[in-house]
Amino acid sequence: MSGRAARALGAVAVLLLAAAGCSSPGGGDSGPAPSAPASARTPPSPSGSGAAAAAGRWRPAPGAAWQWQLSGTVDTSVDVPVYDIDGFENDAGVVTRLHHAGRRVICYVNAGAWESFRPDAARFPTALLGRGDGWDGERWLDIRALDRLRPLMAARFDMCRAKGFDAVEPDLVEGYADSTGFPLTAADQLAYNRMIAGLAHARGLAVGLKNDLGQVPQLLRDFDFSVDEQCAQYDECGRLSPFIAAGKPVFHVEYELKPARFCPAVRKLGFSSMAKHLSLDAWREPC
């Protein structure tokens, strides 16, 4: 994850043991959320690009309320049109239940770091693993290796599509600004992030730009929405305004600020904002 922000790990047991107090237990678009496909458990072909995929892709609109839950059993009762949940930890049945309730569902996956606790961990070449990113069992990836990472990320997005998700949230896509162990440049990050967006779009999935505020101008056309952590705390929310101006939502959370501190400003910007626990459990306090 980015050095300033936080998300719950897929290996939630580690986090919950460290913070035992955490509790366990969806937007404007062109129509109601679809039910999961009958073939939801059969991985689709990794191809599937072109006009058909683009035409069928969900295009979220600014202002949609959302729920972001990456730890604990997903509470499907939150009355919002957009959910963002862990792609590995949740099966097609969870996505189907959310769709039946009229929700759109975003698939959280880590695109910038290797995770030892994921079922595909052994597929990542050791040479591509850099320094730890601050979370147990995670190491930054050498995103310059596009040809080697492309099939691995494609497989993850195939999983999201097979489970019926509408979109993906690729995490850790600003490693060039962190200490990864690799000499990553802004150009390396742009190339990787555009590859990630292309993989999602080729599968008919919308895709969000996670943080990476420094590259919003260059990547705005490639991504369908933004997912941001703590822009109010760091006085950076204005840098995400181009998404709203382009008719694309900004899904935003704050961990430390009280809603009274940030909600008035982000409401004026048109963001979809809420306060969340650092663990990203079911609790939320929306603006």
Secondary structure, 3 states (H helix, E strand, C coil): CCCCCCCCCCCHHHHHHHCCCCCCCCCCCCCCCCCCCCCCCCCCCCCCCCHHHHHHCCCCCCCCCEEEECCCCCCCCCCCCEEEEECCCCCHHHHHHHHHCCCEEEEEEECCEEECCCCCHHHCCHHHEEEECCCCCEEEECCCCHHHHHHHHHHHHHHHHHCCCCEEEEECCCHHHCCCCCCCCHHHHHHHHHHHHHHHHHCCCEEEEECCHHHHHHHHHHCCEEEEECCCCCCCHHHHHHHHHCCCCEEEEECCCCHHHHHHHHHHHCCEEEEECCCCCCCEEEC
